């Protein structure tokens, strides 16, 4: 699944000269166009989920535009159809809109008017197809699947995890904030023989400064004032399992010295204990910074770094695996909707645009939070919400069409009101009312022509 803007157009018109001229113009817009002289020919290539839109003449011999629209609505009601009409066919075009056509343009038309309609139709088609793909992905998502994605970087990471899951070596996991370093650590643990024993995560940055040694190594009764009973430290809790030291770069130097013995000897000596205790554990450590650089800067012990860095795994940021964003979003959306007992909502234009264009500096964690807001329907950036598409109903489209016709007439007749009233066959007062509603001034068009 990959969100992208469709670029395909099926063009249908029985006028060979007009069709060929429009074909060349559309191709100049970097669109992939298939041109047909009849609706029957076009129907042979149009299928459900066609990745594009249809541009068709309304009046054609054989199957005309209205008949084609009916057939296409039965095939895929989400397929946008833009009708090309003559000025005398406006009533038929309005009827086609009521029956599901996306838009219509009247001959002769300014190409910019058609291009604008096509751009909106292609964006809408992309949204429809991506929503279908998202719904399918949500239905297939397994809640506990780790390391989702099909990008080469994630595929390689999964392969390495599978290869070393049972190797027993310590692993250093590096990556930016939010990339999923703990997910990698848990995958290493759950893929190997230690999965039946504890996985103990330790957030090194959250350990209380004065209690690090007690929290990590534990203590015996009477080890210090107030120690009335034995405390099993986090390291000992991971016996026979996996100890995960998250954000190890934040660990104070004093704690690093104590940890070095654990890494080297696989033993601990709790406060107040008579002697050391042997442990069987695997150590995984993560860092959001380059530990080699921290060593060079004197911020991390060199001997501890080299003992932890038996194997280094780098978790790529989301901007380096953009093709994984849709599937990850589907996973998080399904999870959030399940937690909040809601139905996953259809994707809006703004959500789709965010997924395609945002760089995700907070990585997978940021994407998960975004999906949760979408699931709760509380994420609609101003000006980018789904309302821009939902609001483009019949009235709005007729308004846009009317304004386009008026502008076209003003250009053609250089603002000449008498000529425009005759061409459009409407009273002068009605024409001026429409100019005011659409903020059009005939004098501007006379000035442009004169300039």
URPEMO-V258405 format. One line per field, one symbol per residue. burial: b if it has 9 or more other ideal C-beta (glycine too) atoms within 8 Angstrom, else e. A space follows every 50 residues. Layout:
burial = ???
This chain:
burial = bebeebbbbbbbbbeeeebbebbebbbeeebebbbbbbbebbbeebeeeb ebbbbbbbebeebbbbbbbbbbbebbeebbbbbbbeeebbebbbbbbebb bbbbbbeebbeebbbebbebbbbbbbbbbbbbbbbbbbeebeeeeebbbe bebbbebbebbeebbeeeebbbbbbeebbbbbbbbbbbbbbbebeeebbb ebebeebeeeebbbbbbbbbeebeeebeeebebbbbbbbebbbbbbbbbe beeebbebbbbbbeebbbebbbbeeebebebbbbbbbbeebeebbeeeeb beebbebbbebebebbbbeebebbbbbbbbbbbbbbbeeeeeebeebbbb bbbbbeeeebebbbbbbbbbbbbbbbeeebeeebbbebbeeeeeebbbbb bbbbbbbbbbbebbbbbeebbebbeeeeeebeebbeebebebebbbeeee e
